């Protein structure tokens, strides 16, 4: 098996998004082929991607072609601050900021069906809440169509523009749907209920007669229901043995796509919608028989204007996203990109396994596991417990360059879905509320026990790492269970809940109460938050620590990392600290990803394998 350098892994291209142009000859998407995300187009018959933007400082993401010409919408922030603006990109390359202003955040919300206008959400009027505007597609003159003074999260807009669905998050497990009647300027509460039940508006039907929404009312998992806008009747529309996570229609209403979160994988269903669907309810849809695509998960399905073509991504554990186009008229499909670096043989990478173990109280913990090729009872390998972000996130199958890099260099990686993770039912999801730093952490301790029980893992060489909430869990493990792990890697993790909860962005106002309900209130729950914040227990950290931070992070501010580093260093514990001045709450630039991952591997090699092994690895790398 060949070892690959981080430069070779980062030579792999990340791509996302898709939008057909008016004559369906090209597709718009985003790519970091240049080292930073920019907007590109590609012929649907294949060819060389053509860059539309050439930013070298801030990541630029494609949004959409205009429906009737080659104008393009793009979005970008500054240095990872997450204050995204929406820009017009003309065919001559000239950009125009359609949402100018300092400190505001804007988001594209969709097109009017005839392409004459588009919708944008912006918090310029009140930094806490997002209002909805309609922009003329020719003059860019805008009209305010909904003033959000009650702190709703904006949902879908009906095609006839009569209705706007509004979501309200009460807690992380309890939410409601409201309906705004644009003509009457009235708001109606659609989902009054008792107890913790999740309701979320997804999309309106093509004829603007029904609102499709997700709910877990009466069940562990979310299913798709339909609300009749005229009769008020609610019917079950689609379900699965797992959470349905989204649904949407093609632009012409011919197809509907459903995504299902099935045991750490995304499963896509596509149905064709018959003209009578709005009248007869569940009837009028038939499954679409798609051809046998190459192995992998289908993601990001997008249709052309008349639904004659379908763009989508295929992703696998050993294969990053690749863009495909399927032609419904011919029945043929074509792969347009080859994202994996040509220098990497996919057979040297590893397939993930879904594994489960019982935690301290018998709770079954699902996880995504990567076993190095060379691991055996005669060649025991070190391991990493890899904790996802959140709270409430999920480790899922699919290509992960960071994990594959570590596994390629001899580390087993267990992507734990500790209690509180999404995707495994509402009971499991709510099991971590007000227990952070305790029961979810103890699941991570049991993950170490599970790894140690495998005959090819060296139980004395197990570390923990994660980003955001996963970084918090890393710090918690080192502070509250200092005997458990050999090392920890914290990537922009929370060290002080009091400060993080007080400094969350203003535009999170609609979910502030829900966050406080899950974690704690910084005014009323000081004792709990101090007890579960690693910063106040830094003297207990006795194992080597690496901390990585983006200077412009608006969610977990730099002070969170500065202070934990300073506190741990006071006790003469080895700490390595990396700050990227041009990143936020994720690292989008390849040059920074290379530095971060190289330093992580060197740190792990030093403290989990020993200096000699680290030096030997550097000289034996092929590639």
C-alpha positions, 0 to 999 in steps of 0.5 A: 500500500502506498503512503500519500502526502497531504499535498496529494490528498489536497490535489483532489478537487472539491466541487459542489452545486449545480445549475443548468443554463438556459439552453441546457448546454452548460452547468454552473458549479463551484470548485476549489481546483485553484486552491480556493473555491470559485465559480466554473461552468462545464459543457453537459457533454463533458470538457474542460471546466471554465472559471467564471471567477478567479478569486485568490482571497475569499471563497466564491460559490456559485448560486444559479444561472439566470433562467433565460440568459447567461447571467449568474448569481454568486455568493461570498463572504470575507475571510470566513466571517459568514456575512455572505452577500449575493452578487450578479456576475455578468457575461463580461465578468463584471460583478455587482453586489446586489446586497451591499452594506456592512455587517449584513448577511444575505441568502438566495431563496429561489426563482419565480417560476417564469424567471422574471424575479428571484427572492433574497433573504437579508438581515439588513433591517434588523441584524437579528432577523431575515426579511424577504425581498423580491428582486426584478431579474432585469432591473434588480429593483427590489420589493420587500414582501415580508417583514420578519418582526417575530423572529421566524426562520424563512421557509419556502415560497409558493409558486403563485406567491400567495404563501410564505411558510415560516418555521419556528424553532422552540427547542432543538427537538420542538418546532412549529410551522406558520403560514403567511398569507401575502394577500391578506398580510396574515399569519396562521399557526399550522401546527399547535401541539403539546410536547416536543414534536418537530415540524418543518416546512419543506416545499409547496406543491407545483400548483400552490395547493399544498404545503409539504412538511416533515414531522416526527409526530407520533413516531421516532423518525421524520416523515413527509406530510401534506397540508391542503392550503384550502381545506386544511386537511393533513395527510401522510405522503411519504415515509421510511424506516429512517428520517426523511431529511428533505424533499423538493420539486423540479422547476417544472414540477415534473419530478419530486426528490426525497432524501433519506438519512439511512444509517449514516448514508444518504438515499435518494428517491425520485418520483414523477408527478402526475398532473392530478397529484394536487387533487388526489393526494398520495396517488399521482406519483410514480417512482422513476427508474434510473439507470445503474449508475457507478457505485456511490451515493447520489447527492445534490440532484438538480433538474434542467428547466424542462426536466429533460436532464438531471445533474447529480453527484456521486460520492463514495468512501473512496471517491469524492463528489463527481458531477454527472448528467443524466438525459431522460430522453436518451436514457444515457448518463455522463460523468463530467468530472474526475475529482480524486487526484490522479496520483492516488490509487483509490484501492489504497484508500479504505471503505468505511464500516457501520459499527455499533457498541454498547455504552456505559448504560446499554445505549447502542452507539452507531459509528462510522469506522475506518480500518487501515489496510495494514492493521493486524494482530501482529501489527497493532495500530493507533486509533482516533475517536473522531467527534462530529460537530453540532451539537446534534450533528452526525458522522456519515459515510462518504469521502473525507480527505482528512480521515482518509489521510490519517488512515492512509498513515496508519491510524484507525478512525472511529467517527462516533455518533454519540447520543445527541447525534441526529439520524437515529430517532428523536429519543437518541437525539434528545438524550444529550440535552443538558448533559453535555460534558457528561453522558455524550462524553462518556460515550466517547470513553466507551468508544475508546474501550470498543477500539481497545477490544479490537485485536489490532488496536494498540489500546495505549495509543488512542487519541481524540479529535474533532471540530467545533462541538467535536473540539469541545468534546476533545477538550472535555475528554482531556479535562474531565477524563484526563486518564482516557486519551493519549492526545487531543486535537481541538479544531475551533472547539468551545472551551467556555460555554458562558462566552460562546453562548453570550457571543453567538451571532445576532442572526442566530436570534431565532434559535437562541432560546433553543440553544440555551434550552439544550446547553444552558442559559448563560445568566440562569445556569452559570454553575452548570456552564462553568462545570461543563466548560473545559477552560475552568478545569484546564489544570486537569489537562495532562495530555498533549493538546493541539488547537487549530483556529480560524481568526474570523470565526463568528461562531466559536471566537478566537478567544475560546482557543487563545485562553485554553491554550494559555491555561494549559501551557501554564501547567507545562503541558505540550500545546501546539497552536495554529491560527489561520488569519483568513479563515472562519468556522471551517477551512476552505483554502487548500493552503490552510488545509494542507498546513492543518492536516500536515501538522495534525499528522506530525503531532499524532506521530510524535505523541502516539507513535513516538519521535523515531516513528515520526521521523521514519515516516517522513523519510519513507513517504512515497508520492 
